[in-house]
Amino acid sequence: MPVEQTIPKYKIATRSSKRTSRSILNNLDWVTVLIYFLLVGLGWMNIYAVVYSPDNVVNIFSFDINSGKQLLWIGTSVILITMLLAVDYKIYEHLAYPIYGFIILLLLVTLAIANPIAGSRSWLDLGGGARLQPAELAKFATALAASKFLSNVNLRQQNMKDQMILAFITLLPPAIIILQNETGSALVFGAFILAYFREGMSPLILIIGASAAAIFILTLLVPKLYLIIAIIVLMGIAIWMDYRLMRRVKSMIALLLLIIGMIFSVDYFINDVLQPHQQNRIKALISPEADPLGYGWNVTQSKIAIGSGGFWGKGFLDGTQTKFDFVPEQSTDFIFCTIGEEHGWIGSTVLIALFLLLMTRIVNIAERQKSVFARTYGYCVASIIFFHFLVNIGMTIGLAPVVGIPLPFFSYGGSSLWSFTILLYILLAMDANRAQDLSR
Amino acid sequence: MNYLENRKYVIQAIFIVVGVVFALRLFYIQVVDSSYKQAAETNAIKTVIQYPFRGLIYDRDGRLLVENTPVYDLMVVPKETKQLDTLRLTKLLGLPLEDVRERLKKARAYSYVKPSIFYQKLTTEDFAHIQDNLIDFPGFYINARTARGYSHTSLSHALGYIAEISPKQLEDTSNYQGYRPGDYIGKSGIELEYEKYLMGQRGVKHIMVNVRGIEKGSFKDGAYDTLSVAGENLYSTIDLELQAYGELLMNGAKGSIVAIEPATGEVLAYVSAPFYDPNLFTGKDYGKNYMNLLKDVDKTMFNRPIMADQNPPGSIFKLVQALIALEDGVINPNTTYACNKSLVNCHQHPSPLNLFGAVQHSCNPWFFQAYRALINKGKSPNTFMDTALGLKSWRDQVLTFGFGQKLGIDLPGEKKGIIASPELYNRVYGENRWKYSTIYSLSIGQGELGVTPLQMANFMAIVANRGYYVTPHIIRSVGDNGKPLKEYQEKHYTSVSAEHYEPIIEGMASVVSSGTGRKASLAKVGIEVCGKTGTAQNPQGPDHAVFVAFAPKVNPKIAIAVYVEHGKWGGQSAAPIAGLMIEKYLTDTVTIKEQEKWVLSRKYLDIKSK
């Protein structure tokens, strides 16, 4: 790479700009673009299905209803896409830190001046009824900054200081977002672990994280004593299978004590650290039937809506549960219920397949990038989409706690659609120009 | 750093695993577990039952016996009650505070989101008053439906009543398919017997509602909706005027009157005394009234005409004995027996008598001897076995008169009665351990005999028809253009041929013209009544009085049985009632006013027993 850098940088880019734009369109990953428009279009139809009322039919394009407004967001997203593809792709790498800095500033300003909406101070009023949620934009900004940091040739992964800086870049935005009382959006930043894992982070962190999550959930479901006995038995089996572990008996005991400590601190964490509404979301995940009209309402109604869809679904606009407001936040966070109810298992599975296709495709795109920056950024995109996919669909079918984050490209809302569009098309822009990277 | 490229597969594998887990979970909740579909329906689809009008019941002249009147239930949806002013509600309904709280608790326990009845059967005045105030009570509304109404106070036992279906009936889905909690169902009488015609067909409307219960149009454009179909009207054989007159005559007494049109088996009057006002069972105090009547010492709820089968018929049964004896040829109209009081007690009258005189004077020794001839025909040299054979043959013939079995009237709860059988005596005395001297009281209608008033009236219809009966029934046809029910067209012939009835009828005519039944005589208005008195001993007190009759003698139009519990003398209490009923029915007026006065005074209850 250092050799390649001696080639004049801007030679190709300064050729006829017409040719460049044609080559961008030629090299654009049209499969991803197609999936993107499929998701956006299906989302739009489902948003219409949510607001559709048989006794008062409103045109799908009407700006009085969400589907009309979403169409506006989709239109502006197309303009946004054109702009993202038109500008020099290198600008993202060059401006990664300034963009990050600007967004951090925006988050802080929002925190300072925003009027609370439902307890959350994350919305910036733009005047004229338009609002912006900077937390949404923080995702791609952080992805850019982290990728930029990881692409530094002088970076040494094992360097404690570098690790600390990376952690700081990743955790600063969610820290501010938590202060804005948007814990759900903050959790998304945990997804970066997947990207870092690809870039060389020890798998141990991934395993420890997954184990900790597993123990946390098991503690809620299984009596503590049984859990501890089970872990001791597991450790015993491990030692029996590989007696060399006996030499590490001290660390084994330390690990055991750590796990037991964690098991007993779960109660403290839930009762004293989490806010009441967060406690309820945990309770709703474990036993929504305990209070179906209270904290269990969302999960119960969401499952009823999806479950009533059956194999083939009730048909477009024929759902009753989502349409008649039984499911809350149905066009944003619980949009998946509409799919489940009206299009059944077939529709839900097709949507899941579309997302899997998109995410694996993005991973493949990331892998074919020639620069560390572009590759890392690609993994960040895949990870963020995956986290939303995991939590959003998971919560509607009772596999994840209710966290108010949207389904990418699908849910109603301008900030969310823009943020994911920017996130994805920066990657596609870099991907379309990757041949130039090679030749430089 | 090449090995890191393989981590791509780890990450993609994580994606795919999550996707597959989601698809499997979705398959479970969408396809495998059907409970969510039901939950969705209860959520968003409100089924509104459209109650059909229950069929009406008319009497034989087209007068309404049973009609429908609107009633109003106060309903509550607990979820929608907001800032409920319980105190004002107590004032509005006139209920104590605890009661209101209790009712709210009950409603909540039933369902938080579904409507339940808060207060049943408001009167029309209460309804208007409460309706005006309901605006301040969100979650409460009035549900109008119809209840039974009666513009008269008669015929309660036969009409029966309707009430909410019981939990037990609801569980019995094979017999009560399609009923829902809170539905009204016939519980007794005609209402029970003809439930399937009267109930009609409920309609169901499926309405989509949103989460706040606001209606959002019909579900699938009403594809699953059904219209309600009104129940069929019933046309009864009862003459309401005659019925009411019968109840007037029996008011204050205990007993029964059953009047039948002989040729058709149509029941003209069906009195069970004491009786109650059928309106007692329609209002909001239904439960209280019902319990009061159940506890009542006079057994008001006891449906005497078809259920009082423990009482011996007394002397009226002598007619049956004579008919069978004639048929068997053991006597003829000229057979004479002396009034031998050493055989069985009797009263003063000329002796010896032929059949005509025996019926007229109800001579006990005459029937003792005639019955002995009937039972001991000498078919076996062994007197014990001969008696058993004779009794068996006699019993078979008695059954052809409809005794000892359910006649099959279209009312629930009919009893069979008892007719002595060889098996019965074998059980009591042992085989070949009993003979005529053991069973002779049967000859005069005492002993092991139990006959319902309906069976007595039916017997009179048989005599009037000279040998057959049509099953007594209280409903002639179902539906506005309905044909007469075909199960009530068949003639049931007795074992006794027609010619043997004439001498009996002559005797019965003389009973009324110059014998014990003179108080039933309508000679004054030119109607020849044929009758027979009876007295039935009973352990509870004074004798029960019986009178059976039909009239006119030629081409009879009415057959009647009157049973007055503890009426002492058939001729004194039951006979005048029968006479009055016959005149009322045949001429629509009552001329034998002295008889009416006598009956209404209840003076017959004061006559000294024999």
Interface residues (C-beta under 8 A of the other chain):
Chain A: S53 P54 D55 L194 F197 R198 E199 G200 L293 Q301 K303 I304 A305 I306 G307 S308 G309 G310 F311 T320 Q321 K323 F324 D325 F326 G340 E341 G344 W345 S348 T349 I352 A353 F355 L356 M359 T360 V363 N364 E367 Y379 A382 F386 F389 L390 I393 G394 I397 G398 L399
Chain B: M1 L4 E5 R7 K8 V10 I11 Q12 I14 F15 I16 V18 G19 V21 F22 A23 R25 L26 F27 I29 Q30 V31 D33 S35 Y36 K37 A39 A40 E41 N43 A44 I45 Y112 M208 V209 N210 V211 R212 K216 G217 F219
